[in-house]
């Protein structure tokens, strides 16, 4: 569900995703309480889960994934939205398949 919140943020906006995270947290707690378990903390992700730290590699992988998903060439990196947002984050991180 946390990955869903991240996808939701990208496509619906960060403020809306921030509000969505609340019900996810409450349901996480409810499920564990109904099982008679103590609610564990949310998983802590290491920085290694963020994909390559080298921006050139991340943009390269993002462009490849953009092409694979959309079946057309990746956009040029001539704006912050395209470079950091679309290729660096959405397709360079969020849409990356597990290794």
Backbone as JSON Lines, residues from 0, in Angstrom:
{"i":0,"aa":"X","n":[0.82,-1.2,0.0],"ca":[0.0,0.0,0.0],"c":[0.86,1.26,0.0]}
{"i":1,"aa":"X","n":[2.03,1.18,0.63],"ca":[2.9,2.35,0.64],"c":[3.4,2.66,-0.77]}
{"i":2,"aa":"X","n":[3.66,1.64,-1.56],"ca":[4.05,1.86,-2.96],"c":[2.9,2.5,-3.73]}
{"i":3,"aa":"X","n":[1.67,2.1,-3.42],"ca":[0.5,2.71,-4.05],"c":[0.45,4.2,-3.72]}
{"i":4,"aa":"X","n":[0.71,4.55,-2.47],"ca":[0.71,5.96,-2.07],"c":[1.74,6.73,-2.87]}
{"i":5,"aa":"X","n":[2.91,6.13,-3.1],"ca":[3.95,6.79,-3.9],"c":[3.48,7.01,-5.33]}
{"i":6,"aa":"X","n":[2.89,5.98,-5.95],"ca":[2.35,6.13,-7.31],"c":[1.24,7.19,-7.33]}
{"i":7,"aa":"X","n":[0.38,7.15,-6.34],"ca":[-0.71,8.12,-6.23],"c":[-0.15,9.53,-6.19]}
{"i":8,"aa":"X","n":[0.93,9.73,-5.44],"ca":[1.54,11.06,-5.31],"c":[2.0,11.59,-6.66]}
{"i":9,"aa":"X","n":[2.61,10.71,-7.43],"ca":[3.15,11.11,-8.73],"c":[2.02,11.56,-9.66]}
{"i":10,"aa":"X","n":[0.93,10.84,-9.68],"ca":[-0.12,11.11,-10.64],"c":[-1.26,11.99,-10.12]}
{"i":11,"aa":"X","n":[-1.43,12.07,-8.8],"ca":[-2.56,12.83,-8.24],"c":[-2.13,14.01,-7.38]}
{"i":12,"aa":"X","n":[-0.84,14.09,-7.06],"ca":[-0.32,15.2,-6.28],"c":[0.12,14.79,-4.89]}
{"i":13,"aa":"X","n":[1.19,15.44,-4.44],"ca":[1.77,15.13,-3.13],"c":[0.84,15.44,-1.97]}
{"i":14,"aa":"X","n":[0.11,16.57,-1.98],"ca":[-0.8,16.83,-0.84],"c":[-1.88,15.76,-0.71]}
{"i":15,"aa":"X","n":[-2.44,15.29,-1.83],"ca":[-3.47,14.25,-1.76],"c":[-2.87,12.95,-1.25]}
{"i":16,"aa":"X","n":[-1.65,12.63,-1.67],"ca":[-1.0,11.41,-1.2],"c":[-0.7,11.49,0.29]}
{"i":17,"aa":"X","n":[-0.37,12.67,0.76],"ca":[-0.12,12.85,2.18],"c":[-1.38,12.52,2.99]}
{"i":18,"aa":"X","n":[-2.53,12.93,2.47],"ca":[-3.8,12.61,3.13],"c":[-4.12,11.12,3.01]}
{"i":19,"aa":"X","n":[-3.79,10.5,1.9],"ca":[-4.04,9.08,1.69],"c":[-3.2,8.22,2.63]}
{"i":20,"aa":"X","n":[-2.02,8.68,2.98],"ca":[-1.15,7.9,3.84],"c":[-1.77,7.68,5.23]}
{"i":21,"aa":"X","n":[-2.59,8.61,5.68],"ca":[-3.25,8.47,6.98],"c":[-4.15,7.24,7.06]}
{"i":22,"aa":"X","n":[-5.1,7.06,6.12],"ca":[-5.94,5.86,6.16],"c":[-5.13,4.57,6.0]}
{"i":23,"aa":"X","n":[-4.07,4.61,5.22],"ca":[-3.23,3.42,5.08],"c":[-2.62,3.06,6.44]}
{"i":24,"aa":"X","n":[-2.13,4.06,7.15],"ca":[-1.54,3.82,8.48],"c":[-2.59,3.29,9.45]}
{"i":25,"aa":"X","n":[-3.79,3.84,9.39],"ca":[-4.85,3.38,10.31],"c":[-5.24,1.93,10.0]}
{"i":26,"aa":"X","n":[-5.31,1.58,8.74],"ca":[-5.64,0.2,8.37],"c":[-4.53,-0.76,8.76]}
{"i":27,"aa":"X","n":[-3.27,-0.35,8.62],"ca":[-2.12,-1.15,9.05],"c":[-2.28,-1.48,10.54]}
{"i":28,"aa":"X","n":[-2.64,-0.46,11.3],"ca":[-2.84,-0.65,12.74],"c":[-4.05,-1.55,13.02]}
{"i":29,"aa":"X","n":[-5.16,-1.3,12.34],"ca":[-6.39,-2.07,12.55],"c":[-6.17,-3.55,12.25]}
{"i":30,"aa":"X","n":[-5.54,-3.85,11.13],"ca":[-5.31,-5.25,10.75],"c":[-4.53,-5.99,11.83]}
{"i":31,"aa":"X","n":[-3.48,-5.36,12.33],"ca":[-2.66,-6.02,13.35],"c":[-3.42,-6.16,14.68]}
{"i":32,"aa":"X","n":[-4.18,-5.15,15.05],"ca":[-4.95,-5.24,16.3],"c":[-5.99,-6.35,16.21]}
{"i":33,"aa":"X","n":[-6.67,-6.46,15.04],"ca":[-7.68,-7.51,14.87],"c":[-7.06,-8.9,14.93]}
{"i":34,"aa":"X","n":[-5.82,-9.03,14.57],"ca":[-5.1,-10.31,14.66],"c":[-4.56,-10.56,16.07]}
{"i":35,"aa":"X","n":[-4.74,-9.59,16.95],"ca":[-4.23,-9.72,18.31],"c":[-2.73,-9.49,18.39]}
{"i":36,"aa":"X","n":[-2.19,-8.8,17.4],"ca":[-0.76,-8.53,17.34],"c":[-0.48,-7.08,17.7]}
{"i":37,"aa":"X","n":[0.71,-6.84,18.16],"ca":[1.16,-5.46,18.35],"c":[1.52,-4.91,16.96]}
{"i":38,"aa":"X","n":[1.11,-3.71,16.68],"ca":[1.39,-3.12,15.37],"c":[2.88,-2.82,15.24]}
{"i":39,"aa":"X","n":[3.52,-3.43,14.25],"ca":[4.95,-3.15,14.05],"c":[5.13,-1.79,13.37]}
{"i":40,"aa":"X","n":[6.31,-1.22,13.49],"ca":[6.56,0.02,12.75],"c":[6.56,-0.27,11.25]}
{"i":41,"aa":"X","n":[6.33,0.77,10.48],"ca":[6.38,0.61,9.03],"c":[7.79,0.22,8.62]}
{"i":42,"aa":"X","n":[7.9,-0.49,7.51],"ca":[9.24,-0.89,7.05],"c":[10.12,0.34,6.81]}
{"i":43,"aa":"X","n":[11.36,0.22,7.21],"ca":[12.34,1.28,6.95],"c":[13.13,0.9,5.71]}
{"i":44,"aa":"X","n":[13.1,1.74,4.72],"ca":[13.8,1.45,3.47],"c":[15.16,2.11,3.49]}
{"i":45,"aa":"X","n":[16.16,1.37,3.08],"ca":[17.5,1.93,2.97],"c":[17.64,2.74,1.7]}
{"i":46,"aa":"X","n":[18.63,3.58,1.65],"ca":[18.85,4.4,0.46],"c":[19.15,3.55,-0.77]}
{"i":47,"aa":"X","n":[19.59,2.3,-0.56],"ca":[19.87,1.44,-1.7],"c":[18.6,1.1,-2.47]}
{"i":48,"aa":"X","n":[17.41,1.3,-1.88],"ca":[16.16,1.02,-2.58],"c":[15.77,2.15,-3.52]}
{"i":49,"aa":"X","n":[16.51,3.25,-3.49],"ca":[16.17,4.4,-4.33],"c":[16.73,4.31,-5.74]}
{"i":50,"aa":"X","n":[17.39,3.23,-6.07],"ca":[17.96,3.1,-7.4],"c":[19.36,3.66,-7.43]}
{"i":51,"aa":"X","n":[19.92,3.72,-8.62],"ca":[21.31,4.18,-8.72],"c":[21.47,5.61,-8.21]}
{"i":52,"aa":"X","n":[22.55,5.83,-7.48],"ca":[22.83,7.17,-6.96],"c":[23.44,8.07,-8.0]}
{"i":53,"aa":"X","n":[24.04,7.48,-9.02],"ca":[24.64,8.26,-10.1],"c":[23.53,8.74,-11.03]}
{"i":54,"aa":"X","n":[23.37,10.05,-11.15],"ca":[22.27,10.6,-11.94],"c":[22.31,10.18,-13.4]}
{"i":55,"aa":"X","n":[23.51,10.09,-13.97],"ca":[23.59,9.69,-15.37],"c":[23.01,8.29,-15.57]}
{"i":56,"aa":"X","n":[23.33,7.38,-14.65],"ca":[22.79,6.01,-14.73],"c":[21.29,6.0,-14.49]}
{"i":57,"aa":"X","n":[20.83,6.78,-13.53],"ca":[19.39,6.83,-13.24],"c":[18.62,7.38,-14.44]}
{"i":58,"aa":"X","n":[19.12,8.44,-15.05],"ca":[18.44,9.0,-16.23],"c":[18.46,8.03,-17.39]}
{"i":59,"aa":"X","n":[19.54,7.31,-17.56],"ca":[19.63,6.31,-18.63],"c":[18.58,5.22,-18.41]}
{"i":60,"aa":"X","n":[18.52,4.69,-17.19],"ca":[17.53,3.66,-16.87],"c":[16.11,4.21,-16.97]}
{"i":61,"aa":"X","n":[15.93,5.47,-16.55],"ca":[14.61,6.09,-16.64],"c":[14.15,6.23,-18.08]}
{"i":62,"aa":"X","n":[15.05,6.62,-18.97],"ca":[14.71,6.75,-20.39],"c":[14.37,5.38,-20.98]}
{"i":63,"aa":"X","n":[15.13,4.37,-20.61],"ca":[14.85,3.01,-21.1],"c":[13.48,2.52,-20.62]}
{"i":64,"aa":"X","n":[13.18,2.75,-19.35],"ca":[11.91,2.3,-18.8],"c":[10.75,3.09,-19.4]}
{"i":65,"aa":"X","n":[10.93,4.4,-19.61],"ca":[9.9,5.22,-20.25],"c":[9.55,4.63,-21.61]}
{"i":66,"aa":"X","n":[10.58,4.28,-22.39],"ca":[10.38,3.71,-23.72],"c":[9.68,2.36,-23.62]}
{"i":67,"aa":"X","n":[10.09,1.52,-22.68],"ca":[9.47,0.21,-22.53],"c":[7.99,0.32,-22.14]}
{"i":68,"aa":"X","n":[7.66,1.25,-21.27],"ca":[6.29,1.39,-20.78],"c":[5.39,2.09,-21.79]}
{"i":69,"aa":"X","n":[5.89,3.16,-22.41],"ca":[5.06,3.99,-23.29],"c":[5.16,3.64,-24.76]}
{"i":70,"aa":"X","n":[6.13,2.81,-25.12],"ca":[6.35,2.41,-26.5],"c":[6.63,3.58,-27.43]}
{"i":71,"aa":"X","n":[7.28,4.6,-26.89],"ca":[7.77,5.72,-27.69],"c":[9.01,6.27,-27.01]}
{"i":72,"aa":"X","n":[9.76,7.06,-27.75],"ca":[11.03,7.57,-27.24],"c":[10.82,8.45,-26.01]}
{"i":73,"aa":"X","n":[11.78,8.39,-25.11],"ca":[11.74,9.23,-23.92],"c":[11.87,10.7,-24.31]}
{"i":74,"aa":"X","n":[11.27,11.6,-23.53],"ca":[11.37,13.02,-23.84],"c":[12.79,13.53,-23.58]}
{"i":75,"aa":"X","n":[13.14,14.66,-24.18],"ca":[14.45,15.24,-23.89],"c":[14.5,15.75,-22.45]}
{"i":76,"aa":"X","n":[15.7,15.85,-21.92],"ca":[15.87,16.31,-20.53],"c":[16.07,17.82,-20.49]}
{"i":77,"aa":"X","n":[15.2,18.55,-21.16],"ca":[15.37,20.0,-21.29],"c":[14.52,20.81,-20.32]}
{"i":78,"aa":"X","n":[13.95,20.16,-19.31],"ca":[13.23,20.89,-18.27],"c":[13.34,20.09,-16.97]}
{"i":79,"aa":"X","n":[13.24,20.75,-15.82],"ca":[13.3,20.02,-14.55],"c":[12.21,18.95,-14.44]}
{"i":80,"aa":"X","n":[11.02,19.23,-14.96],"ca":[9.92,18.27,-14.92],"c":[10.31,16.98,-15.65]}
{"i":81,"aa":"X","n":[10.85,17.13,-16.85],"ca":[11.22,15.94,-17.63],"c":[12.45,15.25,-17.07]}
{"i":82,"aa":"X","n":[13.46,16.02,-16.72],"ca":[14.72,15.42,-16.27],"c":[14.58,14.8,-14.88]}
{"i":83,"aa":"X","n":[14.31,15.62,-13.87],"ca":[14.27,15.13,-12.5],"c":[12.95,14.41,-12.19]}
{"i":84,"aa":"X","n":[11.85,14.94,-12.7],"ca":[10.54,14.38,-12.37],"c":[10.21,13.11,-13.12]}
{"i":85,"aa":"X","n":[10.11,13.21,-14.43],"ca":[9.67,12.07,-15.24],"c":[10.75,11.01,-15.38]}
{"i":86,"aa":"X","n":[11.93,11.38,-15.89],"ca":[12.96,10.37,-16.14],"c":[13.73,9.98,-14.89]}
{"i":87,"aa":"X","n":[14.06,10.96,-14.05],"ca":[14.85,10.66,-12.86],"c":[14.06,10.0,-11.75]}
{"i":88,"aa":"X","n":[12.82,10.43,-11.55],"ca":[12.04,9.89,-10.43],"c":[11.0,8.86,-10.89]}
{"i":89,"aa":"X","n":[10.04,9.28,-11.71],"ca":[8.95,8.38,-12.07],"c":[9.49,7.12,-12.76]}
{"i":90,"aa":"X","n":[10.26,7.29,-13.82],"ca":[10.74,6.11,-14.55],"c":[12.12,5.65,-14.11]}
{"i":91,"aa":"X","n":[12.9,6.52,-13.47],"ca":[14.2,6.13,-12.96],"c":[14.15,5.52,-11.58]}
{"i":92,"aa":"X","n":[13.0,5.62,-10.91],"ca":[12.85,5.0,-9.59],"c":[11.52,4.26,-9.45]}
{"i":93,"aa":"X","n":[10.4,4.97,-9.51],"ca":[9.11,4.38,-9.2],"c":[8.79,3.2,-10.13]}
{"i":94,"aa":"X","n":[9.01,3.36,-11.42],"ca":[8.63,2.32,-12.39],"c":[9.72,1.28,-12.58]}
{"i":95,"aa":"X","n":[10.81,1.35,-11.85],"ca":[11.88,0.37,-12.06],"c":[11.47,-1.01,-11.56]}
{"i":96,"aa":"X","n":[11.65,-2.0,-12.41],"ca":[11.34,-3.37,-11.96],"c":[12.39,-3.82,-10.95]}
{"i":97,"aa":"X","n":[12.04,-4.74,-10.06],"ca":[13.04,-5.23,-9.12],"c":[14.19,-5.93,-9.84]}
{"i":98,"aa":"X","n":[15.38,-5.77,-9.29],"ca":[16.54,-6.42,-9.9],"c":[16.52,-7.91,-9.64]}
